[in-house]
Amino acid sequence: MIRIIQVTVKYFAYLRGLVRDKREETVNLEDGARLIDLLNILIKKYGKKFQENIIKRNEKEVSLSDNIIVLINGKSVEDLNTLLKDKDIIALMPFLSGGS
């Protein structure tokens, strides 16, 4: 029997506009899911514009966009293979650079 976990995804700043103005949502995943699995579900749900803002692809690899910060339970994560656990909170936010 497949065990299901639930994670909460929180969206910040302009990313909310890409997800129909949601601040957060709960997503069900199979136990053993990784960050990339979650992002692929969200890309299927929200489309190409969301994908273009979240990940970058080249011939060899897929990685997070340079413009995005991902926090899992308050800790910055860049590895798309990071395992997710039940009740994790994933924050997706734009990288904001400081002024002069």
Stockholm file with secondary structure:
# STOCKHOLM 1.0

chainA/1-100         MIRIIQVTVKYFAYLRGLVRDKREETVNLEDGARLIDLLNILIKKYGKKFQENIIKRNEKEVSLSDNIIVLINGKSVEDLNTLLKDKDIIALMPFLSGGS
#=GR chainA/1-100 SS CCCEEEEEEEECTTHHHHTTTCSEEEEEEETTCBHHHHHHHHHHHHCHHHHHHHEEECSSCEEECTTEEEEETTEEECCTTCBCCTTCEEEEEECCCCCC
#=GC SS_cons         CCCEEEEEEEECTTHHHHTTTCSEEEEEEETTCBHHHHHHHHHHHHCHHHHHHHEEECSSCEEECTTEEEEETTEEECCTTCBCCTTCEEEEEECCCCCC
//
